[in-house]
Amino acid sequence: MAKYLTISEAQEKLPELPEELTDDLAIVTKNGQPVMAVISYGQLTSLLETLDILSDSEFANRLKESIAQAERGETISWEEAKRKLGL
């Protein structure tokens, strides 16, 4: 869940934000309007990796098809997957 902070609150809490925002984000407001978001470096890295993966249209299409197959129940067991991969 996002935490809302005014710019003044964000400035005051800056030293504690890294510990507070490991899994959450903060929305910083000015005059009651959102002006920026603060996320942990780990969250940023994960987000950028996700964007990179999803920007690969071939991969994105394969992922969508895989999700659709799973939703239709078209799955195989772990044992069968290992067998097909020769593991």
Buried (B, 14 or more C-beta within 10 A) or exposed (E): EEBEBBEEBBEEBEEEBEEEBEEEBBBBBEEEEEEEEBBBEEBEEEEEEEEEEEEEEEEEEEEEEEEEEEEEEEEEEEEEEEEEEEE
